[in-house]
Amino acid sequence: MLINPQVLSLTKSATLKITSLTKQIKKQGKDVVNFAAGEPDFDTPDFIKSAAKEAIDQGFTKYTPSSGDNNLKKAIADKLKSQNNIPVESENIIVTSGAKYAIFIALLSLASREDEILIPLPYWVSYPEMVKLTPGKARFIELPEENNFKLTPELLKKSITAKTKALIFNYPNNPTGTTYSKEELLAISEVIKDAKITVISDEIYEALVYDKKKHTSLACLNSMQDHTITIGGFSKSFSMTGWRVGYLAASNDFIKEASKIVGHTTSCPCSISQAAAIAALEGKEWQSQVGARFEERRDLLYKGLDKIAKIRPLKPEGTFYMFSDIRETGLNSLDFCSRLLEEELVSCIPASAFGKEGFIRISFSTSLEQIKKGIDRISRFISTL
C-alpha cells in the first residue's frame, strides 16, 4: 500500500507517547510521579457533567451545524467580547473537535504551495507536523534563552520573507510557560501589520496566568482583528480534555471558507460536548480557582528544583509547565527523561520534542504531595550522575 509522502514524513507525538508509557507503568502498580501530563489532574466539574447528562436526556444527540451549535457560538462570542475585548459575533466563530483541530483548519485554510509558516522555537510538538500536512513549509524562529525564550519584534521582522504567510504564536507558551504583556504584544503587532501576514494566536492557556498578570489577546489590539485567528478551548481550564471542544475566531471571510473543511471532515463537533461547553463558560469562578491552585503548585515546584544542582528551572508566567535546563548533567534530554523514568519512576518530557535540546518540560498538573515526591526523586537521580 502506497502511503502519502506527507504522512510518512510525520513523527509521532513524543508527549502523547511518554504519557501513554507513563500510564502503562502505573497500571502495573508502580508508584510513578507523572510530570509529563498535558492535562489537569482533576475531574471535569460536576456542573459541566450535569449539563451533558441533561443534553442526553433531552435528545440533544443529533448533528449540529458544521461550524457549531448557534447557542455555543453566541456564548463564545460573548466571552471573547467581555473577557478578551475582541469585537466578534457568533458569525466569527467555528467550534471544532478540540483546539488542535482548530489550528489545523487555520493552517489548511491559509497555506498555499511554497508559503512559509513561521514557528517560534521551542514549539509545541504538533505545530511542525500540522504544517507538513499542508502545501506550506515550516520556518523556525529560534528564540533567545537570555530573553526567557520570548519573541521580540526585531527577531520577528528579521524572520519574515516574501514567502511568509502566517505566524503561529502560542502564549502563555507550551513548553516554556512564558507570556507577554500588552506592551510587548503591541510592538509585535506592528510588525505583523506592516508585513501584512496572519497570526494564528493559540491562547489555549489564557486562564492560567500568574503573579497577578493579565492575559491580553492579540485580536483586541488596534487593527489586529483582520490579521488574527484566535484559538481557544476548554481542555486546560475546565479539565475537558476528552470532551474535544475548541474554537477559532476570525473575520467573516475567513470563517466562510474555513467552515467548508469542517463540513467535509468531522461534519460537526460532538453535540453533547457542545452543551457541556456552554455550561463551562458560565463557570467564571471555577477558572479563577483553578489558576490559584496551579500557581501554588508552580511555586512549590520552582522552589524545590531551584535548590537542586545541575538543573535550572525557568519560572513560568503561565500554563502548568516548567521548562528546565539539564545541560549540566551531561545527558541529552531523551536520555535524562528515559533514565529518570526507569530509575526513579518520574515521568517528564524531553525538550528535543519541542525542537530544543538540553531542556526538559516538567508539568505541575498534579498534587502538591506528588510534586514534593517528584522533587525528592529528581534530586536523588541527579546526585547519582
C-alpha angles and dihedrals in degrees: 000000000000114000125206107262089226089061092045089055092060122103123212117256107267091201093055091043094054092041089053092048090049091054091049092053091048090052087059087064096255120145101242122176103217110215091151100073120122093195137066115270094224127085126258106276116265094239089060094047090049091056090053092050090049090051090054092048090050092051097249089151103110133092117297122202108295092247091051143276109311093229091055093046089053091048091050092047090050090050093050091049097047101035104026100029091230110147100226138138130205089270088067093059135087116186111211142188092265132332090269090064090048089058091048092050090051092050094045090050093050110035119087125177113301093007113140122227112200116221120184113225129258087051138177107268098245100054098080092041092053091051089052088063092057129067088252131090131235118237118188131220110204108216120217119252092214089064094049090258094296125155113239128201090242093053093046093049091049091052098051117099135176088270096053112120104165148357124223105216119184121186137195075037131234115233103013101042092223122140138180138248121229090255092053091049092050090056092048091046092058090059091048093051094045091051092044093226129142124245122210098209108202104198099162091133095049094122093055104072121133144201091046091294118146128223117241121196118222092222092063093062122097113293092345098113093082090050098046137080106191117209122201142153150163104252102093106035097036099032091239098137095135095045091070104214123148136143146203128213122202145133120310093249092054094045092051093057099035091052088068090067092056091047091056098040120032095005089215141337119274108289094216092051090050091055089051091050092056089056091047092058089057091058099081093149090057093062094053090050091051092050093052091049093052093046090057090051092047092054093050093049094046094050091049098047093043089065094054119094119237095022124089116190122204108223105234122227091202146355120051097272132103115202108210133190112228099167093115089065090067091231127114115238097258094049091046093052094042094051093042090055094044098043104031104017094239117137121210135155121250111233090223083084087062094048095259122104124205097040138085132206116231117193117211091195091121138079126294089245092055091046091055091048092048093051091053092049094048090049091050092047094051092047089061095054 
